[in-house]
Amino acid sequence: MSIKQLKEPFQYKKIPIENISDEIKQKRAKNTVGTLKRIWSYLAREKGKLWLVVLMVILSSGLSLLGPFMVGMAIDDYIVKQEVSGLGNLVIGLLFVYLFHSLSIFMQNFWMVGIAQNTVYDLRSDLFHQFHRLPISYFDKRQHGELMSRITNDIDNINNTLNQSVIQIFTSVLTLLGTLIVMIYLSPVLTLVTMTIVPVMFFATRWITRRTGPLYKLQQNDLGELNGYVEEIVSGQHVVKTFSQEERVISEFEEKNKKLNRSGFWALTIAGFIPKVMNMLNFLSFGLIALVGGILVVNGTGLVTVGVIVIFTEYARQFTRPLNELSNQFNVLLAAVAGAERVFNVIDEEKEEEDERAAVKLPETEGHFKFTHVTFGYEDETIINDISFEAAPGESIAFVGHTGAGKTTIINLISRFYNYDGGNITLDGIELKDIKRSSLRSHMAFVLQDSFLFHDTIRENIRYGRLDASDEEVVNAAKKANAHDFIKQLPDGYDTVLDQEGSGISQGQKQLLTIARAFIAEPSILVLDEATSNIDTITEMKIQEALKKLMKGRTSFIIAHRLNTIQEADKIIMLEHGEIMEQGSHEELLELRRNYFDLYKGQLQEVGS
């Protein structure tokens, strides 16, 4: 590695902290106390173990105070007086003190690890369950990698903090109180000398922690943003390489990486001042105790003894060490609070609207849909405007139109991923909002343009449409979808393990598997969204044949850009800017010689050229 490369990680020391002051202000914790209370609500579920931990903390803190006290006694009662008769027993007692001190620390750590693991288990479960309660619109607006960062990095941060900080804070507080009481008992004068450094510690720590809190939150946000970007680019690597955008992607990554480097550098650098300041104040405290205590002993005041001075030097360290540890743990705690806030922000997000109390469950459905003057929009933008049409049971309805015309939005309204704003939609005469979402979707199957496959066997990917399906039913579904032949040619057949990208099989073969999944679900309502796009001609013929079998007897909604794929649809609806321009069969719309005719003619010319 070159000298230049070695220097590169430290370049950002030259960046003034003022350059990120505005970002820091935006990332300050909005409700640190509230976040800590919510973390405590999870910890409180382990009250029994927490009491055991507290008991061990009290025991270890008491034994840590007893050890130096016994050393001082040994000096004053035996070593100074040169009496060794009882020194052996005291040394044995001291060994037992430190033995039990170590055992109590081990037990408190052992129990605390269990508490921390159970706490983050519950927190991670709540967050994951929340993902499934959020509306689709929430995921449409956010990077998946950034959300993944919250369930991994942020919760791991909380876990590490609980393991490190909770016991440390308890121990530090008890040690501080116990040390102060014993110090006052032994020598009020030396106690006063030791306490002179406390205000300096307080103001130094306060100055540092007020700056590290926002920096830690900024660092967590930068980390989430970087993770989201990396996940997006890795998933879209084919697109990046196809359009030769490697340099631009690397440049954008470097920019985000620099932001994380910068926020992380300043957070750790400023936090690193605390132990340095504390060590300096520790040495100052030792010097003052030795100086004042030595003067008192030499002058024969009788206020202190040599043993008391030895005890005080150890107690001074025990007194400043908890302050030091509290300061350090406060920084760690701030980092955990920053991560916890991001987690709780997701948990507090508005869930998908609850079903109406009177919402019904449909045991079966004919698939008779009716749209009556339906309107829908995102915020201030109207997407669907006064749409009315009807889909009879078993009828196939195709939506065509330019990008942004509202085709996908209608599908989202049918499946209740979004709720319409005005008008009404009925299924078999029942208002769609009066039907339980889970019941509605249980009668639906989707074959989308992006055929998503799970990291599992082909058999289980097909069975995902109906989990109680037998192996024989899986095979039958694959045969109906024209997927059986290529599956049998794979080395492990139906037991071939696929990843999410379906590595090892073609795009068309993946689509056939999703069609098989739809077959096994036995839906009454079918949604096809560009199901044959980006497929070779031979595979497209197999898919079209499978789709015809799948659509038979089912109410089907089809989104297609290529009009040759929907010519047999019972009804074609031409959309433009969220409004219906024309509707009818393929032949009827061609006879009108209007929008659909122009679109169809244009596609024929493209194919001819």
C-alpha positions in Angstrom: 0.0 0.0 0.0 1.3 3.4 -1.0 1.9 6.4 1.4 -0.9 8.2 -0.5 -3.3 5.4 0.2 -2.4 5.3 3.9 -3.2 9.0 4.1 -6.6 8.9 2.4 -8.7 7.7 5.4 -7.5 10.8 7.3 -8.3 13.4 4.7 -11.5 14.5 6.4 -9.7 15.7 9.5 -9.3 18.9 7.5 -13.1 19.4 7.1 -14.3 21.9 9.6 -17.1 20.7 11.8 -19.0 23.9 10.9 -19.5 22.4 7.4 -21.9 19.9 8.8 -23.5 22.0 11.5 -26.7 22.4 9.6 -27.0 18.7 9.1 -26.3 18.1 12.8 -29.1 20.5 13.8 -31.5 18.5 11.6 -30.5 15.2 13.2 -30.8 16.2 16.8 -32.8 13.7 18.8 -36.4 14.9 18.8 -37.4 13.0 21.9 -34.5 11.3 23.7 -36.3 10.8 27.0 -39.3 9.4 25.2 -37.1 7.0 23.2 -35.3 5.8 26.4 -38.7 5.2 28.0 -39.8 3.0 25.1 -36.5 1.1 25.3 -37.1 0.6 29.0 -40.7 -0.7 28.2 -39.0 -3.6 26.3 -36.4 -4.1 29.1 -39.1 -4.2 31.7 -40.4 -7.5 30.2 -37.4 -9.1 31.9 -38.0 -7.8 35.4 -37.0 -11.0 37.2 -33.6 -11.1 35.6 -33.1 -7.4 35.9 -33.6 -7.7 39.7 -30.9 -10.4 39.7 -28.6 -8.1 37.7 -29.2 -5.2 40.1 -28.5 -7.5 43.1 -25.2 -8.6 41.5 -24.3 -5.0 40.6 -24.9 -4.0 44.3 -22.7 -6.9 45.4 -19.9 -6.2 43.0 -20.0 -2.5 43.8 -19.8 -3.1 47.5 -16.9 -5.6 47.1 -15.0 -3.1 44.9 -15.2 -0.7 47.7 -14.3 -3.2 50.4 -11.1 -4.3 48.6 -9.2 -1.0 48.8 -10.5 -0.4 52.4 -9.0 -3.7 53.5 -5.7 -2.7 51.8 -5.6 0.5 53.8 -6.4 -1.4 57.0 -3.5 -3.7 56.2 -1.1 -0.8 55.9 -2.2 1.1 59.1 -2.9 -1.9 61.4 -0.2 -4.3 60.3 2.5 -3.0 57.9 3.1 0.4 59.6 3.0 -1.2 63.0 5.1 -4.1 61.7 2.6 -6.7 63.1 2.3 -9.6 60.8 0.2 -12.0 63.0 -3.1 -11.0 61.5 -1.9 -10.0 58.1 -2.2 -13.5 56.6 -5.9 -13.7 57.5 -6.6 -10.3 56.0 -4.8 -11.3 52.8 -6.9 -14.5 52.6 -10.1 -12.4 53.2 -8.9 -10.0 50.4 -8.5 -12.9 48.0 -12.1 -14.0 48.8 -13.4 -10.4 48.2 -11.8 -10.3 44.8 -13.0 -13.8 43.9 -16.6 -13.0 44.7 -16.2 -9.7 43.0 -15.2 -11.4 39.8 -18.0 -14.0 40.2 -20.7 -11.3 40.7 -19.5 -9.5 37.6 -19.6 -12.7 35.6 -23.2 -13.4 36.7 -24.5 -9.9 36.0 -23.0 -10.0 32.5 -24.4 -13.5 31.9 -27.9 -12.4 32.9 -27.7 -9.1 31.1 -26.7 -10.8 27.8 -29.9 -12.8 28.0 -32.0 -9.7 28.8 -30.4 -7.8 25.9 -30.9 -10.6 23.4 -34.6 -11.1 24.4 -35.1 -7.3 24.2 -33.8 -6.9 20.7 -35.6 -10.1 19.7 -38.9 -8.5 20.7 -37.9 -5.2 19.1 -36.8 -6.8 15.8 -40.0 -8.9 15.8 -42.2 -5.8 16.3 -40.3 -4.0 13.5 -40.7 -6.9 11.1 -44.4 -7.3 11.9 -44.8 -3.6 11.3 -43.3 -4.0 7.9 -46.3 -6.2 7.1 -48.8 -3.8 8.5 -47.6 -0.8 6.5 -49.3 0.2 3.3 -47.7 -0.4 -0.1 -47.3 3.3 -0.5 -44.8 3.4 2.3 -42.4 1.0 0.5 -43.0 2.8 -2.8 -41.4 5.9 -1.4 -38.4 4.4 0.4 -35.3 2.5 -0.5 -35.5 -1.1 0.6 -31.8 -1.1 1.7 -32.5 1.8 4.0 -35.3 -0.1 5.7 -33.1 -3.2 6.0 -30.5 -1.0 7.7 -33.0 -0.3 10.5 -33.7 -4.0 11.2 -30.0 -4.9 11.1 -27.6 -2.0 11.9 -29.8 0.0 14.1 -31.1 -2.9 16.2 -27.6 -4.3 16.5 -26.5 -0.9 17.8 -29.2 -1.1 20.4 -28.1 -4.7 21.3 -24.5 -3.7 21.7 -25.5 -0.8 23.9 -27.7 -2.8 26.2 -24.9 -5.4 26.7 -22.4 -2.7 27.4 -24.2 0.3 28.9 -27.0 -0.8 31.2 -24.8 -2.7 33.7 -22.1 -0.1 33.4 -24.5 2.7 34.2 -25.9 0.9 37.3 -22.4 0.0 38.5 -21.1 3.5 37.9 -24.0 5.2 39.8 -23.7 2.8 42.8 -19.9 3.0 42.9 -20.1 6.8 42.8 -22.5 6.9 45.8 -20.7 4.2 47.8 -17.3 5.7 47.2 -18.5 9.2 48.1 -20.0 8.0 51.4 -16.9 6.0 52.4 -14.6 8.9 51.4 -16.5 11.4 53.6 -16.4 8.9 56.5 -12.6 8.5 56.1 -11.6 12.1 55.5 -13.8 15.0 54.7 -10.7 17.1 53.9 -9.4 14.7 51.2 -13.0 14.2 49.9 -13.2 18.0 49.4 -9.9 17.9 47.5 -11.1 15.0 45.3 -14.4 16.8 44.6 -12.7 19.9 43.2 -12.3 18.2 39.8 -16.0 17.1 39.5 -17.2 20.5 38.1 -14.5 20.4 35.5 -15.5 16.9 34.5 -19.1 17.8 34.3 -18.7 20.9 32.1 -16.1 19.1 29.8 -18.4 16.1 29.4 -21.5 18.2 28.8 -19.7 20.2 26.1 -18.6 17.0 24.3 -21.9 15.0 24.6 -24.0 17.9 23.3 -22.1 17.6 20.1 -21.7 13.8 19.8 -25.5 13.1 20.1 -26.5 14.8 16.8 -23.3 13.5 15.1 -24.2 9.9 16.0 -27.7 10.3 14.6 -26.3 11.9 11.5 -23.9 8.9 11.2 -26.8 6.4 11.5 -28.8 8.2 8.8 -25.8 8.4 6.5 -25.2 4.6 7.1 -28.8 3.8 6.2 -28.6 6.0 3.1 -25.4 4.2 2.0 -26.9 0.8 2.6 -30.0 1.7 0.7 -27.9 2.9 -2.3 -25.7 -0.2 -2.3 -28.7 -2.6 -2.1 -30.3 -0.7 -5.0 -27.2 -0.7 -7.2 -26.4 -4.4 -6.5 -29.9 -5.4 -7.4 -29.7 -3.3 -10.6 -26.2 -4.3 -11.6 -27.4 -5.5 -15.0 -28.9 -2.1 -15.8 -25.8 -0.3 -14.6 -23.6 -2.4 -16.9 -26.0 -2.3 -19.8 -25.9 1.5 -19.9 -22.2 1.7 -18.9 -23.0 3.8 -15.8 -20.3 2.3 -13.7 -18.3 5.6 -13.3 -21.4 7.6 -12.4 -22.5 5.0 -9.9 -19.0 4.8 -8.3 -19.0 8.6 -8.1 -22.4 8.7 -6.3 -21.2 5.9 -4.0 -18.0 7.9 -3.2 -20.1 10.9 -2.3 -22.3 9.0 0.0 -19.3 7.2 1.5 -17.6 10.5 2.1 -20.7 11.7 4.0 -20.6 8.6 6.2 -16.8 9.0 6.6 -17.2 12.6 7.6 -20.0 12.1 10.1 -18.4 9.0 11.6 -15.0 10.8 11.9 -16.4 13.7 13.8 -18.6 11.6 16.0 -15.8 9.3 17.1 -13.2 12.1 17.2 -15.2 14.3 19.6 -16.3 11.3 21.6 -12.6 10.3 21.9 -11.9 13.5 23.8 -13.7 12.2 26.9 -11.2 9.4 28.1 -8.3 11.8 27.4 -9.9 14.6 29.5 -10.8 12.1 32.3 -7.3 10.6 32.4 -5.8 14.1 32.7 -8.2 14.9 35.6 -7.4 11.6 37.2 -3.7 12.4 37.3 -4.5 15.8 38.7 -6.7 14.2 41.4 -3.9 11.8 42.4 -1.5 14.6 42.7 -3.7 16.7 44.8 -4.5 13.8 47.2 -0.8 12.9 47.5 0.2 16.5 48.1 -2.5 17.4 50.7 -2.5 14.0 52.3 1.3 14.0 52.6 1.3 17.5 54.2 -1.3 16.4 56.8 0.6 13.2 57.7 4.0 15.0 57.9 2.5 17.8 60.1 1.1 15.1 62.4 -2.4 16.5 62.4 -3.9 13.0 62.9 -6.6 13.8 60.4 -5.3 11.1 58.0 -2.9 8.1 58.0 -0.8 6.6 55.3 -3.4 3.9 54.8 -6.1 6.5 54.3 -4.0 8.2 51.6 -3.6 4.8 49.9 -7.3 4.2 50.1 -8.1 7.6 48.8 -5.8 7.3 45.8 -7.7 4.1 44.9 -11.1 5.7 45.7 -10.2 8.7 43.7 -9.7 6.5 40.7 -12.9 4.6 41.5 -14.7 7.9 41.8 -13.4 9.4 38.6 -13.6 6.1 36.7 -17.4 5.8 37.0 -17.7 9.5 35.9 -15.5 8.5 32.9 -17.5 5.4 32.2 -20.8 7.3 32.5 -19.5 9.8 30.0 -18.4 7.1 27.6 -21.6 5.1 28.0 -23.6 8.3 27.5 -22.0 8.5 24.1 -22.8 4.9 23.3 -26.3 5.5 24.6 -26.7 8.5 22.3 -25.7 6.3 19.4 -28.3 3.7 20.4 -31.0 6.3 20.9 -30.3 7.5 17.4 -30.8 4.0 16.0 -33.8 3.4 18.3 -35.5 6.6 17.1 -35.1 5.3 13.5 -36.7 2.0 14.5 -39.5 3.6 16.5 -40.2 6.0 13.6 -41.1 2.9 11.4 -43.1 1.3 14.2 -45.0 4.5 14.7 -45.7 4.9 11.0 -49.4 4.9 10.1 -50.4 1.4 9.4 -52.5 0.2 6.5 -56.1 1.3 7.3 -57.9 -1.1 9.5 -60.9 -3.0 8.0 -64.2 -1.5 9.0 -65.7 -3.3 12.0 -68.6 -4.4 9.9 -66.3 -5.6 7.1 -67.3 -9.1 5.8 -65.3 -12.1 4.9 -66.1 -13.6 1.5 -66.1 -17.4 1.5 -66.3 -17.3 -2.3 -66.8 -14.7 -5.0 -68.1 -14.6 -8.6 -65.6 -11.7 -9.5 -68.3 -9.2 -10.5 -66.7 -5.8 -10.2 -68.3 -2.4 -10.7 -66.6 1.0 -10.7 -69.0 4.0 -10.3 -67.5 7.5 -10.6 -64.3 6.5 -8.8 -61.7 9.2 -8.1 -58.3 8.8 -6.4 -55.2 10.9 -6.0 -51.8 11.2 -4.2 -51.7 14.3 -1.9 -52.8 17.1 -4.3 -52.4 15.2 -7.6 -55.5 13.5 -9.1 -54.5 10.2 -10.7 -58.0 8.7 -11.3 -60.9 11.0 -12.2 -64.5 9.9 -12.4 -64.0 6.4 -13.8 -66.9 4.0 -14.3 -66.9 0.5 -15.8 -68.1 -3.0 -15.1 -66.4 -6.4 -15.2 -68.8 -9.3 -15.4 -67.9 -12.6 -13.8 -65.3 -14.4 -15.8 -64.8 -11.4 -18.1 -61.3 -10.2 -19.1 -60.7 -6.5 -18.9 -57.5 -5.0 -20.4 -56.2 -1.5 -19.6 -54.1 0.3 -22.2 -52.7 3.8 -22.3 -49.5 5.7 -22.1 -47.3 5.6 -19.0 -48.9 7.5 -16.1 -52.4 7.0 -17.5 -53.6 5.3 -14.3 -53.5 1.6 -15.3 -51.5 0.3 -12.3 -53.5 2.6 -10.0 -56.7 0.9 -10.9 -55.2 -2.4 -10.1 -54.0 -1.1 -6.7 -57.6 0.1 -6.0 -59.0 -3.3 -7.0 -56.6 -5.1 -4.6 -57.1 -2.4 -1.9 -53.4 -1.5 -1.7 -54.9 2.0 -1.9 -58.4 3.2 -0.9 -60.3 5.3 -3.4 -61.3 8.9 -2.5 -64.6 9.2 -4.2 -67.3 7.1 -5.9 -67.5 3.4 -5.1 -66.2 0.0 -6.2 -68.3 -3.1 -5.6 -67.5 -6.8 -5.8 -70.6 -9.0 -6.2 -72.6 -6.0 -5.1 -70.6 -5.4 -1.8 -68.7 -2.2 -1.3 -65.0 -3.0 -1.6 -64.3 -1.1 1.7 -66.8 -3.4 3.4 -64.7 -6.5 2.6 -61.8 -7.6 4.7 -58.5 -7.0 2.8 -57.2 -10.5 3.6 -60.4 -12.1 2.4 -60.4 -10.0 -0.8 -56.8 -10.9 -1.6 -57.3 -14.5 -0.8 -59.4 -14.7 -4.0 -56.8 -13.0 -6.1 -53.6 -14.0 -7.9 -51.0 -11.8 -9.5 -48.7 -12.4 -12.4 -46.5 -9.3 -12.6 -43.8 -8.0 -14.9 -41.1 -8.6 -12.3 -41.4 -12.2 -11.4 -40.3 -12.5 -7.8 -39.0 -15.8 -6.6 -38.0 -16.7 -3.0 -34.7 -18.3 -2.0 -36.2 -21.7 -1.8 -36.9 -24.8 -4.0 -39.0 -24.5 -7.2 -41.5 -26.8 -5.4 -41.9 -24.4 -2.5 -42.0 -21.3 -4.8 -45.0 -22.8 -6.6 -46.6 -23.9 -3.3 -46.4 -20.3 -2.0 -49.7 -19.7 -3.8 -51.4 -22.2 -1.5 -49.3 -23.5 1.4 -51.4 -26.6 2.0 -51.1 -27.8 -1.6 -49.7 -31.4 -2.0 -46.7 -32.3 -4.1 -49.0 -33.7 -6.8 -51.0 -30.5 -7.0 -47.7 -28.6 -7.4 -46.7 -30.8 -10.3 -50.2 -30.4 -11.9 -50.0 -26.6 -11.6 -46.6 -26.7 -13.2 -48.0 -28.8 -16.1 -50.9 -26.3 -16.6 -48.3 -23.5 -16.7 -46.2 -25.3 -19.3 -43.3 -25.3 -16.7 -43.1 -29.0 -16.0 -40.8 -29.9 -18.9 -38.1 -27.4 -18.2 -38.3 -28.1 -14.4 -37.7 -31.9 -15.0 -34.6 -31.0 -17.1 -32.9 -29.2 -14.2 -30.4 -31.4 -12.2 -32.6 -31.4 -9.0 -36.0 -31.0 -10.7 -38.6 -29.6 -8.4 -36.0 -29.5 -5.6 -33.7 -27.1 -7.4 -33.0 -24.2 -5.1 -33.4 -20.7 -6.5 -32.3 -17.4 -5.1 -34.5 -14.2 -5.3 -33.1 -13.4 -8.8 -33.9 -16.9 -10.0 -30.3 -17.6 -11.1 -30.0 -20.5 -13.4 -33.3 -20.1 -15.2 -34.4 -17.6 -17.8 -36.8 -14.7 -17.3 -39.5 -16.6 -19.3 -39.0 -19.7 -17.1 -39.3 -17.5 -14.0 -42.6 -16.1 -15.4 -43.9 -19.7 -16.0 -43.2 -20.5 -12.3 -45.2 -17.4 -11.2 -48.1 -18.6 -13.4 -47.9 -22.0 -11.8 -48.0 -20.3 -8.4 -51.2 -18.5 -9.6 -52.7 -21.8 -10.8 -52.2 -23.5 -7.5 -53.9 -20.6 -5.7 -57.1 -21.3 -7.6 -58.2 -17.6 -7.6 -61.5 -16.2 -8.7 -59.8 -12.9 -9.7 -56.6 -12.6 -11.8 -54.3 -9.6 -12.3 -51.8 -9.7 -15.1 -49.4 -6.8 -15.2 -47.1 -6.9 -18.3 -46.8 -10.6 -17.8 -45.2 -11.3 -21.2 -42.8 -8.3 -21.5 -39.1 -8.9 -22.2 -39.8 -12.6 -23.1 -38.5 -14.4 -26.2 -41.1 -15.4 -28.8 -41.1 -19.1 -28.2 -41.4 -18.7 -24.4 -44.1 -16.0 -24.9 -46.2 -18.5 -26.8 -45.9 -20.9 -23.9 -46.8 -18.1 -21.5 -49.8 -16.9 -23.6 -51.1 -20.5 -23.8 -50.7 -20.9 -20.0 -52.4 -17.6 -19.3 -55.4 -18.5 -21.5 -55.9 -21.6 -19.4 -55.4 -19.6 -16.2 -57.9 -16.9 -17.3 -60.6 -19.3 -18.3 -63.6 -18.8 -16.0 -61.9 -16.1 -14.0 -62.4 -12.3 -13.9 -59.1 -11.0 -15.2 -57.6 -7.6 -15.3 -54.7 -7.1 -17.7 -52.2 -4.3 -18.1 -50.4 -4.4 -21.4 -48.4 -2.1 -23.6 -48.3 -4.5 -26.6 -51.8 -4.5 -28.0 -51.4 -7.8 -29.8 -51.4 -9.6 -26.4 -54.9 -8.3 -25.5 -56.9 -8.5 -28.7 -59.0 -11.4 -27.3 -59.9 -9.5 -24.1 -63.7 -9.1 -23.6 -63.3 -5.4 -22.9 -60.4 -3.0 -23.5 -60.4 0.3 -21.6 -58.3 3.1 -23.1 -57.0 5.5 -20.4 -55.4 8.9 -20.6 -54.5 11.2 -17.7 -56.7 9.1 -15.3 -59.8 9.2 -17.4 -61.5 6.7 -19.7 -61.3 7.8 -23.3 -62.8 4.6 -24.9 -63.9 1.2 -23.9 -65.1 -1.8 -25.9 -63.8 -4.9 -27.7 -60.7 -4.8 -29.9 -62.9 -4.7 -33.1 -65.3 -2.1 -31.7 -62.4 0.2 -30.8 -60.8 -0.2 -34.2 -64.1 0.8 -35.8 -64.2 4.0 -33.8 -60.9 5.0 -35.4 -59.9 7.2 -32.5 -57.3 6.9 -29.7 -57.0 3.1 -29.6 -57.0 2.9 -33.4 -54.1 5.4 -33.5 -52.2 3.5 -30.8 -52.7 0.2 -32.5 -51.7 1.5 -35.9 -48.6 3.1 -34.5 -47.5 -0.2 -32.9 -48.1 -2.0 -36.3 -45.8 0.5 -38.0 -43.1 0.0 -35.3 -43.3 -3.8 -35.8 -43.2 -3.3 -39.6 -40.1 -1.0 -39.5 
